[in-house]
Every structure is written in C-alpha cells, then in structure tokens.
Amino acid sequence: MGCGSCGKTGYRGRFAIHEVLTVSEEVERLIVARAHSEEVKKVVVAQGMTLRQAGLYQAAQGLTSLAEILRVVD
C-alpha cells in the first residue's frame, strides 16, 4: 500500500471533502423529533446540500479528478 512519496501510507496529497450543515427550522424539527437520518438527508439535499457538489468544486479547482469524486461520493 502506498509508495515512496507517501512513506507507504497512501495519504500524501489527500484532503477531505466536507460541508457544514446549516440547520434550518425544518431540519431542526426533524432533529428534535429524532427523525431517521435518511429523512434528514432527504430534506437537506432538497435544500441544496450535497457532498458531491463540494467535490465537484474541488475537481473544478484542479485539486482532484472527477473520476475520484464519483468514486468516493454516493
């Protein structure tokens, strides 16, 4: 696993793809009601939050490839 450049760790040059969830009133109600995570996910995606979009932004910046984003983000 890995190569000489990464010290056999496989991690040199990697970075995280992340987003911050802004809690809307609707999302807050779901959290308080202990809704299933899939229900919360459905609402936040409908409100425009997608991890894929964050990854596509990184690919557009030339930091990673489109193929890598599609491989790791569902």
N, CA, C and O atoms as CSV, one atom per row, in Angstrom:
chain,resi,resn,atom,element,x,y,z
A,1,MET,N,N,0.849,-1.183,0.000
A,1,MET,CA,C,0.000,0.000,0.000
A,1,MET,C,C,0.886,1.234,0.000
A,1,MET,O,O,1.874,1.283,0.732
A,2,GLY,N,N,0.558,2.201,-0.786
A,2,GLY,CA,C,1.317,3.434,-0.814
A,2,GLY,C,C,2.560,3.337,-1.685
A,2,GLY,O,O,2.767,2.360,-2.405
A,3,CYS,N,N,3.378,4.374,-1.599
A,3,CYS,CA,C,4.599,4.443,-2.405
A,3,CYS,C,C,5.670,5.165,-1.596
A,3,CYS,O,O,5.444,5.552,-0.450
A,4,GLY,N,N,6.839,5.341,-2.210
A,4,GLY,CA,C,7.916,6.039,-1.534
A,4,GLY,C,C,7.595,7.495,-1.242
A,4,GLY,O,O,8.040,8.035,-0.230
A,5,SER,N,N,6.828,8.137,-2.116
A,5,SER,CA,C,6.482,9.552,-1.932
A,5,SER,C,C,5.605,9.796,-0.717
A,5,SER,O,O,5.671,10.860,-0.102
A,6,CYS,N,N,4.792,8.821,-0.374
A,6,CYS,CA,C,3.878,9.000,0.763
A,6,CYS,C,C,4.344,8.229,1.992
A,6,CYS,O,O,3.622,8.149,2.986
A,7,GLY,N,N,5.549,7.661,1.932
A,7,GLY,CA,C,6.048,6.893,3.073
A,7,GLY,C,C,5.261,5.622,3.296
A,7,GLY,O,O,5.131,5.154,4.427
A,8,LYS,N,N,4.729,5.056,2.212
A,8,LYS,CA,C,3.927,3.812,2.254
A,8,LYS,C,C,2.634,3.953,3.059
A,8,LYS,O,O,2.083,2.954,3.522
A,9,THR,N,N,2.148,5.185,3.227
A,9,THR,CA,C,0.900,5.390,3.964
A,9,THR,C,C,-0.308,5.502,3.053
A,9,THR,O,O,-1.423,5.189,3.470
A,10,GLY,N,N,-0.110,5.945,1.815
A,10,GLY,CA,C,-1.227,6.152,0.909
A,10,GLY,C,C,-1.946,7.462,1.137
A,10,GLY,O,O,-3.026,7.681,0.587
A,11,TYR,N,N,-1.355,8.353,1.952
A,11,TYR,CA,C,-2.070,9.569,2.321
A,11,TYR,C,C,-1.458,10.871,1.857
A,11,TYR,O,O,-2.076,11.913,2.072
A,12,ARG,N,N,-0.331,10.891,1.257
A,12,ARG,CA,C,0.261,12.155,0.832
A,12,ARG,C,C,-0.600,12.816,-0.244
A,12,ARG,O,O,-0.956,12.194,-1.244
A,13,GLY,N,N,-0.923,14.072,-0.021
A,13,GLY,CA,C,-1.679,14.829,-1.005
A,13,GLY,C,C,-3.183,14.653,-0.926
A,13,GLY,O,O,-3.911,15.230,-1.733
A,14,ARG,N,N,-3.652,13.886,0.006
A,14,ARG,CA,C,-5.102,13.716,0.127
A,14,ARG,C,C,-5.695,14.849,0.946
A,14,ARG,O,O,-5.008,15.483,1.746
A,15,PHE,N,N,-6.976,15.093,0.734
A,15,PHE,CA,C,-7.677,16.108,1.501
A,15,PHE,C,C,-9.118,15.668,1.693
A,15,PHE,O,O,-9.606,14.768,1.008
A,16,ALA,N,N,-9.775,16.303,2.617
A,16,ALA,CA,C,-11.166,15.959,2.928
A,16,ALA,C,C,-12.117,16.789,2.079
A,16,ALA,O,O,-11.833,17.936,1.735
A,17,ILE,N,N,-13.235,16.190,1.757
A,17,ILE,CA,C,-14.350,16.909,1.149
A,17,ILE,C,C,-15.381,17.038,2.262
A,17,ILE,O,O,-15.791,16.036,2.847
A,18,HIS,N,N,-15.794,18.239,2.552
A,18,HIS,CA,C,-16.717,18.427,3.663
A,18,HIS,C,C,-17.665,19.587,3.395
A,18,HIS,O,O,-17.421,20.443,2.545
A,19,GLU,N,N,-18.729,19.579,4.136
A,19,GLU,CA,C,-19.706,20.665,4.104
A,19,GLU,C,C,-20.154,20.946,5.525
A,19,GLU,O,O,-20.021,20.101,6.411
A,20,VAL,N,N,-20.674,22.116,5.727
A,20,VAL,CA,C,-21.256,22.483,7.006
A,20,VAL,C,C,-22.764,22.504,6.826
A,20,VAL,O,O,-23.286,23.156,5.922
A,21,LEU,N,N,-23.450,21.789,7.690
A,21,LEU,CA,C,-24.909,21.743,7.630
A,21,LEU,C,C,-25.484,22.959,8.345
A,21,LEU,O,O,-25.331,23.108,9.557
A,22,THR,N,N,-26.140,23.820,7.592
A,22,THR,CA,C,-26.874,24.933,8.186
A,22,THR,C,C,-28.229,24.396,8.598
A,22,THR,O,O,-28.990,23.904,7.766
A,23,VAL,N,N,-28.527,24.490,9.880
A,23,VAL,CA,C,-29.752,23.891,10.403
A,23,VAL,C,C,-30.922,24.850,10.208
A,23,VAL,O,O,-31.048,25.860,10.901
A,24,SER,N,N,-31.771,24.505,9.246
A,24,SER,CA,C,-32.989,25.285,9.007
A,24,SER,C,C,-34.033,24.884,10.053
A,24,SER,O,O,-33.836,23.932,10.808
A,25,GLU,N,N,-35.122,25.609,10.086
A,25,GLU,CA,C,-36.197,25.268,11.030
A,25,GLU,C,C,-36.723,23.861,10.767
A,25,GLU,O,O,-37.001,23.109,11.702
A,26,GLU,N,N,-36.855,23.514,9.498
A,26,GLU,CA,C,-37.366,22.184,9.149
A,26,GLU,C,C,-36.399,21.090,9.613
A,26,GLU,O,O,-36.830,20.072,10.156
A,27,VAL,N,N,-35.124,21.291,9.405
A,27,VAL,CA,C,-34.125,20.315,9.845
A,27,VAL,C,C,-34.111,20.245,11.367
A,27,VAL,O,O,-34.011,19.156,11.934
A,28,GLU,N,N,-34.209,21.373,12.024
A,28,GLU,CA,C,-34.245,21.387,13.487
A,28,GLU,C,C,-35.427,20.571,14.016
A,28,GLU,O,O,-35.284,19.806,14.969
A,29,ARG,N,N,-36.587,20.741,13.393
A,29,ARG,CA,C,-37.769,19.965,13.819
A,29,ARG,C,C,-37.510,18.465,13.675
A,29,ARG,O,O,-37.873,17.680,14.551
A,30,LEU,N,N,-36.885,18.077,12.574
A,30,LEU,CA,C,-36.578,16.656,12.368
A,30,LEU,C,C,-35.596,16.141,13.412
A,30,LEU,O,O,-35.751,15.028,13.916
A,31,ILE,N,N,-34.595,16.938,13.734
A,31,ILE,CA,C,-33.614,16.528,14.742
A,31,ILE,C,C,-34.274,16.374,16.100
A,31,ILE,O,O,-34.050,15.382,16.794
A,32,VAL,N,N,-35.085,17.349,16.482
A,32,VAL,CA,C,-35.773,17.295,17.772
A,32,VAL,C,C,-36.711,16.093,17.836
A,32,VAL,O,O,-36.858,15.464,18.883
A,33,ALA,N,N,-37.347,15.780,16.699
A,33,ALA,CA,C,-38.273,14.640,16.645
A,33,ALA,C,C,-37.529,13.306,16.501
A,33,ALA,O,O,-38.158,12.252,16.406
A,34,ARG,N,N,-36.186,13.353,16.483
A,34,ARG,CA,C,-35.364,12.154,16.334
A,34,ARG,C,C,-35.705,11.380,15.053
A,34,ARG,O,O,-35.800,10.153,15.055
A,35,ALA,N,N,-35.885,12.127,13.974
A,35,ALA,CA,C,-36.199,11.520,12.681
A,35,ALA,C,C,-35.021,10.680,12.208
A,35,ALA,O,O,-33.879,10.926,12.596
A,36,HIS,N,N,-35.299,9.704,11.382
A,36,HIS,CA,C,-34.270,8.838,10.814
A,36,HIS,C,C,-33.333,9.686,9.951
A,36,HIS,O,O,-33.767,10.650,9.322
A,37,SER,N,N,-32.067,9.329,9.923
A,37,SER,CA,C,-31.076,10.110,9.180
A,37,SER,C,C,-31.406,10.224,7.689
A,37,SER,O,O,-31.088,11.233,7.060
A,38,GLU,N,N,-32.035,9.207,7.128
A,38,GLU,CA,C,-32.412,9.272,5.709
A,38,GLU,C,C,-33.440,10.367,5.458
A,38,GLU,O,O,-33.425,11.007,4.407
A,39,GLU,N,N,-34.325,10.580,6.413
A,39,GLU,CA,C,-35.330,11.641,6.275
A,39,GLU,C,C,-34.654,13.017,6.336
A,39,GLU,O,O,-34.983,13.917,5.563
A,40,VAL,N,N,-33.709,13.162,7.262
A,40,VAL,CA,C,-32.956,14.418,7.360
A,40,VAL,C,C,-32.164,14.640,6.077
A,40,VAL,O,O,-32.143,15.749,5.545
A,41,LYS,N,N,-31.518,13.597,5.581
A,41,LYS,CA,C,-30.730,13.705,4.353
A,41,LYS,C,C,-31.596,14.162,3.184
A,41,LYS,O,O,-31.185,15.001,2.383
A,42,LYS,N,N,-32.786,13.606,3.097
A,42,LYS,CA,C,-33.706,13.969,2.012
A,42,LYS,C,C,-34.028,15.465,2.048
A,42,LYS,O,O,-34.080,16.122,1.008
A,43,VAL,N,N,-34.242,15.990,3.247
A,43,VAL,CA,C,-34.582,17.404,3.393
A,43,VAL,C,C,-33.378,18.291,3.068
A,43,VAL,O,O,-33.519,19.276,2.343
A,44,VAL,N,N,-32.197,17.954,3.597
A,44,VAL,CA,C,-31.046,18.824,3.357
A,44,VAL,C,C,-30.612,18.792,1.895
A,44,VAL,O,O,-30.137,19.801,1.373
A,45,VAL,N,N,-30.766,17.665,1.235
A,45,VAL,CA,C,-30.457,17.603,-0.198
A,45,VAL,C,C,-31.443,18.464,-0.971
A,45,VAL,O,O,-31.053,19.171,-1.900
A,46,ALA,N,N,-32.715,18.413,-0.595
A,46,ALA,CA,C,-33.730,19.248,-1.246
A,46,ALA,C,C,-33.440,20.736,-1.025
A,46,ALA,O,O,-33.810,21.576,-1.844
A,47,GLN,N,N,-32.776,21.050,0.088
A,47,GLN,CA,C,-32.420,22.437,0.392
A,47,GLN,C,C,-31.097,22.835,-0.261
A,47,GLN,O,O,-30.635,23.964,-0.089
A,48,GLY,N,N,-30.486,21.916,-1.006
A,48,GLY,CA,C,-29.304,22.265,-1.776
A,48,GLY,C,C,-27.975,21.761,-1.264
A,48,GLY,O,O,-26.937,22.087,-1.839
A,49,MET,N,N,-27.972,20.979,-0.207
A,49,MET,CA,C,-26.711,20.486,0.334
A,49,MET,C,C,-26.356,19.139,-0.276
A,49,MET,O,O,-27.093,18.168,-0.108
A,50,THR,N,N,-25.242,19.075,-0.979
A,50,THR,CA,C,-24.766,17.788,-1.483
A,50,THR,C,C,-23.256,17.730,-1.360
A,50,THR,O,O,-22.559,18.666,-1.753
A,51,LEU,N,N,-22.761,16.661,-0.827
A,51,LEU,CA,C,-21.329,16.468,-0.715
A,51,LEU,C,C,-20.707,16.350,-2.097
A,51,LEU,O,O,-19.564,16.757,-2.305
A,52,ARG,N,N,-21.448,15.800,-3.030
A,52,ARG,CA,C,-20.957,15.680,-4.397
A,52,ARG,C,C,-20.649,17.059,-4.980
A,52,ARG,O,O,-19.639,17.233,-5.662
A,53,GLN,N,N,-21.505,18.027,-4.717
A,53,GLN,CA,C,-21.286,19.384,-5.223
A,53,GLN,C,C,-19.987,19.953,-4.673
A,53,GLN,O,O,-19.234,20.600,-5.401
A,54,ALA,N,N,-19.719,19.720,-3.402
A,54,ALA,CA,C,-18.461,20.186,-2.810
A,54,ALA,C,C,-17.280,19.516,-3.503
A,54,ALA,O,O,-16.266,20.162,-3.767
A,55,GLY,N,N,-17.406,18.237,-3.797
A,55,GLY,CA,C,-16.349,17.516,-4.501
A,55,GLY,C,C,-16.149,18.019,-5.917
A,55,GLY,O,O,-15.016,18.142,-6.384
A,56,LEU,N,N,-17.247,18.310,-6.601
A,56,LEU,CA,C,-17.150,18.829,-7.964
A,56,LEU,C,C,-16.440,20.182,-7.989
A,56,LEU,O,O,-15.712,20.498,-8.930
A,57,TYR,N,N,-16.661,20.962,-6.958
A,57,TYR,CA,C,-15.967,22.241,-6.844
A,57,TYR,C,C,-14.456,22.001,-6.738
A,57,TYR,O,O,-13.668,22.693,-7.383
A,58,GLN,N,N,-14.059,21.019,-5.923
A,58,GLN,CA,C,-12.636,20.693,-5.783
A,58,GLN,C,C,-12.050,20.214,-7.110
A,58,GLN,O,O,-10.917,20.554,-7.450
A,59,ALA,N,N,-12.817,19.431,-7.851
A,59,ALA,CA,C,-12.352,18.958,-9.162
A,59,ALA,C,C,-12.199,20.136,-10.126
A,59,ALA,O,O,-11.237,20.184,-10.894
A,60,ALA,N,N,-13.123,21.070,-10.093
A,60,ALA,CA,C,-13.050,22.246,-10.963
A,60,ALA,C,C,-11.835,23.107,-10.633
A,60,ALA,O,O,-11.295,23.785,-11.507
A,61,GLN,N,N,-11.410,23.081,-9.384
A,61,GLN,CA,C,-10.231,23.824,-8.961
A,61,GLN,C,C,-8.937,23.096,-9.325
A,61,GLN,O,O,-7.844,23.625,-9.126
A,62,GLY,N,N,-9.068,21.874,-9.862
A,62,GLY,CA,C,-7.897,21.095,-10.259
A,62,GLY,C,C,-7.225,20.365,-9.115
A,62,GLY,O,O,-6.096,19.896,-9.255
A,63,LEU,N,N,-7.914,20.263,-7.972
A,63,LEU,CA,C,-7.330,19.613,-6.800
A,63,LEU,C,C,-7.503,18.100,-6.810
A,63,LEU,O,O,-6.788,17.387,-6.105
A,64,THR,N,N,-8.433,17.616,-7.595
A,64,THR,CA,C,-8.686,16.187,-7.716
A,64,THR,C,C,-9.333,15.938,-9.065
A,64,THR,O,O,-9.580,16.875,-9.825
A,65,SER,N,N,-9.603,14.696,-9.356
A,65,SER,CA,C,-10.234,14.377,-10.641
A,65,SER,C,C,-11.728,14.099,-10.454
A,65,SER,O,O,-12.181,13.735,-9.369
A,66,LEU,N,N,-12.458,14.277,-11.513
A,66,LEU,CA,C,-13.874,13.955,-11.497
A,66,LEU,C,C,-14.084,12.485,-11.189
A,66,LEU,O,O,-14.994,12.123,-10.444
A,67,ALA,N,N,-13.231,11.629,-11.767
A,67,ALA,CA,C,-13.342,10.185,-11.521
A,67,ALA,C,C,-13.191,9.868,-10.035
A,67,ALA,O,O,-13.903,9.010,-9.514
A,68,GLU,N,N,-12.282,10.544,-9.354
A,68,GLU,CA,C,-12.086,10.292,-7.925
A,68,GLU,C,C,-13.294,10.730,-7.123
A,68,GLU,O,O,-13.699,10.031,-6.194
A,69,ILE,N,N,-13.872,11.855,-7.453
A,69,ILE,CA,C,-15.066,12.328,-6.737
A,69,ILE,C,C,-16.215,11.338,-6.919
A,69,ILE,O,O,-16.881,10.971,-5.951
A,70,LEU,N,N,-16.443,10.911,-8.145
A,70,LEU,CA,C,-17.528,9.965,-8.407
A,70,LEU,C,C,-17.271,8.614,-7.741
A,70,LEU,O,O,-18.217,7.889,-7.434
A,71,ARG,N,N,-16.015,8.272,-7.518
A,71,ARG,CA,C,-15.670,7.010,-6.857
A,71,ARG,C,C,-15.995,7.049,-5.364
A,71,ARG,O,O,-16.442,6.048,-4.804
A,72,VAL,N,N,-15.775,8.190,-4.718
A,72,VAL,CA,C,-15.886,8.232,-3.258
A,72,VAL,C,C,-17.182,8.841,-2.727
A,72,VAL,O,O,-17.504,8.657,-1.553
A,73,VAL,N,N,-17.924,9.555,-3.555
A,73,VAL,CA,C,-19.149,10.208,-3.087
A,73,VAL,C,C,-20.357,9.530,-3.697
A,73,VAL,O,O,-20.431,9.348,-4.912
A,74,ASP,N,N,-21.311,9.154,-2.843
A,74,ASP,CA,C,-22.518,8.486,-3.371
A,74,ASP,C,C,-23.547,9.465,-3.849
A,74,ASP,O,O,-24.611,9.063,-4.318
